[in-house]
Amino acid sequence: MKKGFLIMTALLLAVALTACGGKSGGKDGAKTISILTPYLSSVTTNEMVESLKKQAADKGWKANVVDTKGDMGQLASRMEDVISSKTDAIVLVSTDPNQLKSQIQRAKDKSIPVFGADSGYIEGMVMNATSDNKEMSKLISEHLFQTIGDEGKLVILTHRPHPGVLARTVQLDELLKDKPNISKVTEQQVEVPGPIENARKQMESLLLSNKAEGSITAVWAGWDEAAIGAAQAIEAVGRKDIVVTGIDGNSQAVDMIKKGSPLVATVKQNFTGMTEIVVKQIELVFAGQPAEGTELYAPASLVTKDNG
């Protein structure tokens, strides 16, 4: 009798420990990943989010997406919410982690790993997957310099709050130091959301104030949507003397390059490749293993009319 009682007690204890052991992220034991971004309206950001969702589903994980439509303050607040919900992992997409330092540290303190997809990496995160933004900037900038014969007047359209675009713009600044015959007409920040429309309006204003042929030789855009907007404005007024370059390789930009628009080149990023890197690192961490590195790169390539 006593032996039977002890066996029953042991069984009940084992069941209780099984029920309580480990963070599951859901009643059915499925892991939950929280995908946060302020830029879901961006074509490439949306591509990454959709890829992450699909891969999560394939792994049997739950995925919830938070988009704050350009509001970084709201993103910090929503990140606090997902930390409180005891999510199993957080993925920041196209986000400057420096604006989320306290939230990243809090997640680390709660043993919630934070990953980046086309974001930056700071202490407290596990890793970030992106393209080598300096190399992409060098690739597209040198192609642009060659196209305009190392001389002319350059408009720069950028968005420095985005860590990737910032790195590209800083690299351009360095390269321009060795190009004395290329002068900067202006550098303008393109607002997000709505970068195509905003860039188009900004370019329309610049064209009105620079009507003379040769007053603008080229437009260097830090990403494709800004390049698309600028090229649309240039094409609408029939200016044949201005070329535009972008970075990302989104489908609309590639189509415009093929059709012979003012947009002449871009660098194609492998956004799906970035998310595949992130998902692999999440799997490693879930299995109790370290990530393969803190800043991992997916390869990128130059796209022109000749190879587009």
Secondary structure by P-SEA (a helix, b strand, c coil): caaaaaaaaaaaaaaaaaacccccccccbbbbbbbbbcccccaaaaaaaaaaaaaaaaacbbbbbbbccccaaaaaaaaaaaaaacccbbbbcccccccaaaaaaaaaaacbbbbbccccccccccbbbbcaaaaaaaaaaaaaaaaaccbbbbbbbbbcccaaaaaaaaaaaaaacccccccccbbbbbbccaaaaaaaaaaaaaaaaccccccccbbbbcccaaaaaaaaaaaaaccccbbbbbccccaaaaaaaaaccccccbbbbaaaaaaaaaaaaaaaaaacccccccbbbbbbbbbccccc
